[in-house]
Amino acid sequence: MVKDRGNVCRQDVEVQQPYNIGLGISMDMGNNLIVMADVTHKKWSDAHFFNEFYDDQNVISIGVQKTMGNLKLRAGYGYADDPLLSQVKVGQELQQLVVSTQMGETYTSPMYGLFMSYFQAMETPVIYKHRVAVGLGVENFLGVPFLSLDSHVAVQLEEDKCFGSGQRGL
């Protein structure tokens, strides 16, 4: 909300993270091998601010863990839908983008659609479709019975994303 205090305007922006609903299962396959899978639904459409840029998203992950003595070797793969809205809502007013003049008049920026596309393009690097991870767990680390070490390395696979009509992009 824009609040006019003389010649100074202050803007309050409400930003929420999406709530997640998830279900995971695992199965002991015997021979110290566990197979795991989970599905998560991210409800971007109910998250203030981000609902202007993102659609709901589904994430699927699968993984395996092999235990050998006090070592646990892990590997996994994850896939996430692209949450970017295919078209920004051009012309829709965002209260944060409404500007008040000194006379108390308000107007919405005609740059709204451009701003939304720009924001989507700037946020794209944090959105992944494919990721691969490997990990290592060590129980009784350094010979201490109550100490364990868990580590992992993950890679998000690169891909191109185009914005606007006929543009080659990021």
C-alpha positions as CSV (number, residue, x, y, z in Angstrom):
1,M,0.0,0.0,0.0
2,V,1.3,3.5,-0.8
3,K,1.0,6.0,2.0
4,D,1.4,9.7,1.3
5,R,3.1,11.5,4.2
6,G,3.5,15.0,2.7
7,N,6.0,14.7,-0.1
8,V,7.3,11.4,1.0
9,C,5.7,8.1,-0.1
10,R,6.3,4.8,1.7
11,Q,5.4,1.5,0.2
12,D,4.5,-1.7,2.1
13,V,5.1,-4.8,0.1
14,E,3.7,-8.1,1.3
15,V,5.8,-11.1,0.2
16,Q,5.0,-14.7,1.1
17,Q,6.7,-18.0,0.3
18,P,4.4,-20.7,-1.2
19,Y,3.1,-23.4,1.1
20,N,4.2,-26.9,0.1
21,I,2.3,-30.2,0.2
22,G,4.4,-33.3,-0.1
23,L,4.3,-37.0,0.1
24,G,7.4,-39.2,0.3
25,I,7.9,-43.0,0.4
26,S,10.9,-45.2,0.9
27,M,11.5,-48.9,0.6
28,D,14.2,-51.1,2.1
29,M,15.2,-53.3,-0.9
30,G,17.4,-55.5,1.3
31,N,21.2,-55.8,1.1
32,N,21.5,-52.3,2.8
33,L,19.8,-50.6,-0.2
34,I,17.0,-48.0,0.3
35,V,15.0,-46.5,-2.6
36,M,13.2,-43.2,-2.0
37,A,10.7,-41.0,-3.9
38,D,8.7,-37.9,-3.1
39,V,6.3,-35.5,-4.7
40,T,5.8,-31.9,-3.7
41,H,3.3,-29.3,-4.8
42,K,4.3,-25.7,-4.4
43,K,1.2,-23.4,-4.2
44,W,2.7,-20.2,-5.8
45,S,-0.8,-19.0,-6.7
46,D,-1.6,-18.3,-3.0
47,A,1.7,-16.6,-2.2
48,H,1.4,-12.8,-2.1
49,F,3.7,-11.0,-4.6
50,F,5.0,-14.2,-6.2
51,N,1.6,-15.2,-7.5
52,E,2.0,-12.4,-10.1
53,F,5.0,-14.2,-11.7
54,Y,4.6,-17.9,-10.9
55,D,2.1,-20.6,-11.4
56,D,1.8,-23.7,-9.1
57,Q,4.6,-26.1,-9.4
58,N,5.1,-29.9,-9.0
59,V,8.5,-31.3,-7.9
60,I,9.4,-35.0,-8.1
61,S,12.5,-36.5,-6.5
62,I,13.9,-40.0,-6.5
63,G,17.0,-41.4,-4.8
64,V,18.9,-44.4,-3.5
65,Q,21.1,-45.0,-0.5
66,K,23.6,-47.8,-0.1
67,T,24.9,-48.5,3.4
68,M,28.4,-50.1,3.7
69,G,29.5,-50.4,7.3
70,N,29.5,-46.9,8.7
71,L,29.3,-45.2,5.2
72,K,26.1,-44.2,3.5
73,L,26.4,-43.4,-0.2
74,R,23.5,-41.5,-1.8
75,A,22.5,-40.5,-5.3
76,G,19.3,-38.7,-6.5
77,Y,17.5,-37.0,-9.3
78,G,14.8,-34.3,-9.2
79,Y,12.5,-32.7,-11.7
80,A,10.5,-29.5,-11.2
81,D,7.9,-28.0,-13.5
82,D,8.6,-24.5,-14.8
83,P,6.6,-22.3,-12.5
84,L,6.9,-19.1,-14.7
85,L,3.5,-17.9,-15.9
86,S,3.4,-18.2,-19.7
87,Q,2.1,-14.6,-19.9
88,V,2.2,-11.9,-17.3
89,K,-1.1,-10.3,-16.5
90,V,-0.7,-7.1,-18.5
91,G,-2.8,-4.3,-17.2
92,Q,-3.6,-5.8,-13.9
93,E,-2.9,-3.4,-11.1
94,L,-0.5,-4.3,-8.4
95,Q,-1.0,-2.1,-5.3
96,Q,2.8,-1.8,-5.0
97,L,3.0,-0.3,-8.5
98,V,0.3,2.3,-7.9
99,V,1.9,5.8,-7.6
100,S,0.2,8.6,-5.7
101,T,0.7,12.2,-6.7
102,Q,0.8,15.1,-4.3
103,M,-2.8,15.9,-5.2
104,G,-3.9,12.4,-4.0
105,E,-4.5,11.1,-7.5
106,T,-3.3,7.6,-8.2
107,Y,-2.3,5.9,-11.5
108,T,-0.8,2.6,-12.5
109,S,2.4,2.5,-14.5
110,P,2.0,1.5,-18.2
111,M,5.3,-0.3,-17.8
112,Y,3.6,-3.0,-15.7
113,G,3.9,-5.8,-18.3
114,L,7.5,-4.9,-19.1
115,F,8.4,-4.9,-15.3
116,M,6.7,-8.3,-14.9
117,S,8.6,-9.9,-17.8
118,Y,11.9,-8.3,-16.5
119,F,11.3,-9.7,-13.0
120,Q,10.6,-13.2,-14.4
121,A,13.8,-13.1,-16.5
122,M,15.8,-12.0,-13.4
123,E,14.4,-14.8,-11.3
124,T,15.0,-17.5,-13.9
125,P,18.4,-18.6,-12.6
126,V,16.9,-19.8,-9.4
127,I,14.4,-22.0,-11.2
128,Y,15.6,-25.4,-12.2
129,K,13.9,-28.3,-14.0
130,H,16.5,-31.0,-13.5
131,R,18.9,-31.5,-10.7
132,V,21.3,-34.4,-9.8
133,A,22.9,-35.0,-6.4
134,V,25.3,-37.4,-4.8
135,G,26.1,-37.6,-1.1
136,L,28.1,-39.3,1.6
137,G,27.2,-40.0,5.2
138,V,29.6,-41.2,7.8
139,E,28.4,-42.6,11.2
140,N,30.8,-42.5,14.1
141,F,32.8,-39.8,12.4
142,L,36.4,-39.6,13.7
143,G,35.6,-42.6,15.9
144,V,33.2,-40.6,18.1
145,P,30.0,-42.7,18.5
146,F,27.6,-39.7,18.7
147,L,29.2,-37.8,15.8
148,S,28.1,-38.2,12.2
149,L,29.0,-36.4,9.0
150,D,26.6,-35.8,6.1
151,S,27.6,-34.0,2.9
152,H,26.3,-33.7,-0.6
153,V,27.0,-32.1,-4.0
154,A,24.2,-31.1,-6.3
155,V,24.1,-29.8,-9.9
156,Q,21.2,-28.0,-11.5
157,L,21.3,-28.7,-15.2
158,E,21.4,-25.7,-17.4
159,E,18.7,-24.8,-19.9
160,D,17.6,-21.9,-22.0
161,K,14.4,-19.9,-21.4
162,C,12.9,-17.4,-23.9
163,F,10.9,-14.4,-22.9
164,G,8.6,-12.4,-25.0
165,S,7.5,-13.2,-28.6
166,G,10.3,-14.3,-30.9
167,Q,13.1,-13.5,-28.5
168,R,16.0,-15.8,-27.8
169,G,16.7,-15.7,-24.2
170,L,18.7,-16.5,-21.1
